[in-house]
Structure formats: C-alpha cells, structure tokens
Amino acid sequence: MGNNPFSAPSIEDAKLYASWELDISYMVNWCITPEQYKELTGKDYQVPTENE
C-alpha cells in the first residue's frame, strides 16, 4: 500500500488528519471505529442523519 494515493486510508492517516483538525468522521466504519474516532478527536461520533 504505502504511498498509493488510491489505497484506502489507514488509522495512521486518520491520526494525521485529526492532528490537522480535519473532519475524519467520514472514515468511521470505513477504516476506523467510532472508538478510534473518539480517541483521535476527543469527541463522540455522531451518526449523520439523512435529513442533514
């Protein structure tokens, strides 16, 4: 995988993006768990609703 820009993001990518204060919620249930999201951001993961 390594530097392939088309590979799925990893937990390491999520940590990096979180350190840049980017929204990583789209990664939950794809490459990170809701628990990892909370560890990285300090916030609970809110499941997006269809109406938003």
C-alpha positions as a printed NumPy array, in Angstrom:
array([[  0.   ,   0.   ,   0.   ],
       [  2.439,   2.639,   1.2  ],
       [  2.196,   5.828,  -0.822],
       [ -0.505,   4.704,  -3.253],
       [ -2.939,   7.663,  -3.3  ],
       [ -5.764,   5.338,  -4.317],
       [ -5.459,   2.98 ,  -1.35 ],
       [ -7.957,   3.24 ,   1.496],
       [ -6.871,   5.484,   4.36 ],
       [ -5.411,   3.81 ,   7.429],
       [ -5.576,   4.587,  11.126],
       [ -2.246,   6.378,  10.635],
       [ -3.874,   8.641,   8.04 ],
       [ -6.75 ,   9.285,  10.425],
       [ -4.302,  10.304,  13.172],
       [ -2.556,  12.682,  10.795],
       [ -5.781,  14.27 ,   9.561],
       [ -7.071,  14.607,  13.125],
       [ -3.814,  16.349,  14.073],
       [ -4.564,  18.864,  11.309],
       [ -8.071,  19.271,  12.815],
       [ -9.711,  17.948,   9.651],
       [-13.081,  16.218,   9.824],
       [-12.386,  12.485,   9.892],
       [-15.97 ,  11.403,  10.561],
       [-16.231,  10.026,   7.02 ],
       [-13.563,   7.466,   7.946],
       [-15.653,   5.906,  10.725],
       [-16.867,   2.404,   9.848],
       [-14.608,   2.507,   6.787],
       [-11.103,   2.445,   8.21 ],
       [-11.557,   3.44 ,  11.863],
       [-14.064,   2.545,  14.558],
       [-16.234,   5.023,  16.468],
       [-13.983,   4.329,  19.492],
       [-10.869,   5.259,  17.498],
       [-12.643,   8.416,  16.314],
       [-13.234,   9.416,  19.934],
       [ -9.61 ,   8.654,  20.848],
       [ -8.315,  10.8  ,  17.981],
       [-10.704,  13.736,  18.24 ],
       [-11.892,  13.636,  21.842],
       [-15.465,  13.816,  20.519],
       [-18.19 ,  11.208,  20.324],
       [-19.019,  10.059,  16.815],
       [-22.426,  11.324,  15.738],
       [-24.1  ,   9.189,  13.106],
       [-25.172,  11.56 ,  10.319],
       [-28.879,  11.576,   9.621],
       [-30.437,  11.556,   6.157],
       [-32.008,  14.988,   6.716],
       [-28.778,  16.91 ,   7.219]])
